């Protein structure tokens, strides 16, 4: 049987970029540019909790890094490098080859080289831990506590599709194969808007990524910034392939469904042109969906201007 170091050498040991020390030593080494701060984040993905056992391993390799890159995007940070921890019940070379291919593909696209990590045996299922590191200009990181009353609220991308895909895959919603084929990539291969996010510093006031549902994640901004929000439901960018799904199911998916890995951010109304210009430059879809208001909590208004009754706010690991 191949050793731990043999597996690392075969699947996870590409040469580090010039100026970095990568896989093969006790620590990775790299520098942050003068005038910048280091931004770092980590996430766990656990089989049966965050991904289904039958998921395409190449898609899983992509998502394992993408969900972390989304955190860097939420801070307006540019990726520098990443670490991978992988715990496996058995050595499956076909699975490892596909997983590493998906991981390296998005790492290359994002400019986020793998520079270290660890492998170990699991007594149960697969456990994946990824840590990303990036840099953001000092004092320009996008934080949750900087939203201001009268700010516009924006989102990138579309909403709802990952939640509908997950429900169908878990049997909580009848499977429509055409719809599932259209929305499944948004669940398994998220594409955080990295280039757009890196340009938001100095334009947006507050930001975060939508991993646990729009209402819940926007709520973190509101709580940290001591303000409230009013959203216009008709303005929300619903994924186009959800038009044949029941409206009540779509509403719940759009407002509370997680795994979106797009940005929700706030900015002064005077920044609208700058935001649209940045979106055009980076080929990013952006939508203005509401306003920061005095008070607390989120109100959602329908097309008639009436307040909507809201259900669950979003995902919580321990609720």
N, C-alpha and C positions, 0 to 999 in steps of 0.2 A: 504494500500500500504506500502511496506517495506521502511524503512528510508534509507538515505544515509549511515549511519553507519552500518545499518543492511546488506546492500549490500557489504560494505567493509569487514565486519566480515565474511560473508558467502563465498565470492569469493577471497578475496585478503588479507588475514591476517594469513599466515603461520608464525610459530615462527621463529625469526631471528636466525642465527647461533650464537654460543657462542662468546662472546666478542662484539656483536653488539646489539644496541637498534633499533628495527624495528617498524612495524606498531602499532599504538596505542598511540603515544605521539606526541608532537608538532614538533619534529625533530627526524630524525634517527641519531644514533651515531655509528661511527666505526673509526678505526685507520688505518693509512698508515704505512707500515713498515719503520723503520729508513733507510735512504739512498735512499728512493724512492720519487717520485713526484706523486701528484694526477692528473689523467687525467679524464676529464669529457666532455660529449657531449649530445646534446638533438636533437630530431627530432619530427616533427608533421606529422601525417597521417590523412588526411581529406577525408571523404567519397565522392566519385565522382571525386576526384582529384588524390588521391594516391591509392585508392582501389575501386573496383566495389561493389555496394550494395549487390550483390548476392554472394560475396566471402565467402568461408567456414570460419566461425569465429575461428575455431581452427587454421587454416592456418594463419589467420590475427593476432592472438595472437602471433604465432611464429614470423611472419615477423616484428611485431611492435618492438620486442626486437632485432631481428637479425640485422636490419638496423643500430641500435645504436651500437651493439657489433662490427659491421664492422668498425665503426669509431675508437673504441679502438684498433682493430687489426691494423689499418693504422698507429697508433702511436707506435706499438709494446708493448701496455699495456695489462696487465692481469686484467680481470674483478674483481671488488670487490662487487658492489651492484647496484641496479637500483631503480628508482622512476617511478610511472605510474600515469598519469593524463588521466581521461576518462570522456568524455562528451557524454551523450546519450539522444536521444529524448524520448525514452520510456524504461521502465524496461522489458527486455526480459530474463527470467531466463535461458531458453535453450541456448540463444546466449551467455550470461555471463558465463555459465558453460563451454561451448566449448572454448570460448576465453581464459578464465583463464587457462584451461587445456593446450592449446597450448603455452601460455606465460610461465607457470611454467615449462613445459617440457624443453624448451630451456634454461630457467634460471638455472635449475638444471644441465643440460649438460655443461653449460658454467661456472658454479660456480659463478653465479651473482644473489644473492637473492634479492627479492623484499622487500624493507625496508620502503616504504612509498609512498605517492602520494595524489590524490584527485579525487573525483567524483562529477559531477554536471549535471544538465539538459541542453540539447541543444535544441535550437529552430528550428534547421534544421536537419542535419545528424549527424553521429557519428564523433567525433574528438578524436584522441588518441595522447597523448604526453608522450614520454618516455625519461628519463634522465638516462644515465649510468655513473658510476664512476669506474675507474680502477687505477692501479698503474704501474709505469714504473721506472726503475732505473734512478736516477738523471743523467742528461746530456746524456742519451742514447735514449731518445724519437726520433722516426723517424719523421722528419719534411719535409716540401715541399721545403725548400730553400737550401738543402744540396747536390743536384745532381752536379756531376762534369763531365766536358768534358771527353769523352772516357768511361764513365760508361756504363755497359750493362743495358738494360731496360728489365724487367721481368714482367710477369703477372702470377697470380695463377688461377687455374680453367679453365673454357672455356668462350667464348664470344658469344653473339648474341641470345641465347635462350630466355631470358626474354622479349626482345623486340619483337621477333616473336610471342610469346605467347600473349603479350598485344595487338599487332595489330590484331590478330585473334579474341580475346575476344571483341575488340572494333569495329569489322567489317571493319577494314581498310585493311584486307588481307583475301582472301577466306579461310574458315576453312577447314583444313585437319585434321580430328579427330585423326588420328594416330599420326601425328606430334604434335598436340596440347596436347595430352595426355602425350607425351614424354617430352615436354618443359615447360608445365605449372608449374610443381613443382619448377623449377628454378626461376620463377616469384614470386610464392606465398610462398615458403619455402626456401629462400636463406640460405646458410650455409657458413658464413664467416670463413676463415681459422685461427681460433684463436690460436691454438697451434703452427702452423707454424709462425704466426706473432710475438708471444711472443719470439721466438728464433731469430728473425731477428735483434734485437738490437745488435749493434757491428759488424754486417755483412753488412747490407744495408746502403746506404747513405740517400736516400729520399724515401718516400712512401706516398700513399694515397689509398683510396678505390674507386672503379669504380661504382659510383652511378648514374652519369649523362652522361656516355659515355666515351669510352677510349680516344678519341681525346681531348674532353673538359677537362677531369680530368687530363690527362697527361699534358695538357696545363697549368694547375695550377702549376705543378712542374716546368715547363720550365720558366714560368713568374717569379716565386719566386726565381729560381736559376739562372736566366739571361743566358739561354742557349737554344739550339734547340734540335731536335730529328729527327732521321731517323728510320722509322719502315720498316720491311720486311713483306709485306702483306702475302706471303705464309707461314710465320712462325706463324701467329696468330692462337691460338687454338680455331678454330670454333667448336661449339657444334656438335657432330656427327649426331644428328637427323635433321640437317638443310641441308643435302646433296640433298634433293629433292625440296628445296626452290630455287626460281630464284636467280641466282648469284648476280645480282645487289641489290636485296632486302637484301640478306645475307651480302653483303659488307657494306651497310648502317647500318644494325643491329649490326655488329661486331665493326665497327668504332665509331658509334654514339649512339647506343642503351644503355639505362641506366638500372637500377635495377639489376646490376650484383652482387654487393657487394663482389667482389674479390679484391685482391690487385694488384696495379701497383707499382713497386719499382725499384730503380736503385742501382747498386753496382759495385765496381771495378771489372775488368775482373779476377783479382787474387782471387776473392771470389767465383768463379763458383763451385768449389768442395764443399765448405762449404754450399752453397745454395742447391746443389743437395743432400748432406748428410742430411741436415735439412728436406728437402722435403721427403726423404725416411723415416726418423724417424717419421714424423708426417703424413705419407700417403697423402701427398699433391701434386697435379699436378702443376708443375711450367714450364714455357716456356720462353726462351729468345727470345725477339721479335725485338730488335733494339739496337740503340746506342745513347747516348747523344753526341751532336756535338756543335760546336761553332755556334753562330747566334741566331735565334729565330724561333719559330713556329715548326711545324711538317711536314716532308716530308714522304710520304708512297711510297714504291718502289714495283713494281709487279715482277713476276717471270722472266721477261725479263730484269730487271734492270731499267725500265723506271718509271718516276714519275707518280703517279695516280692522276686523277682529283677527288677532294674530295667534298662531299656535306655538309650537316649540320654537325656541330661539336658535338652537343649533346643537352641535355635538359636544359631549363632555365624556371623557374616558371613565369617569367615576360616578356619573349620574345614573 
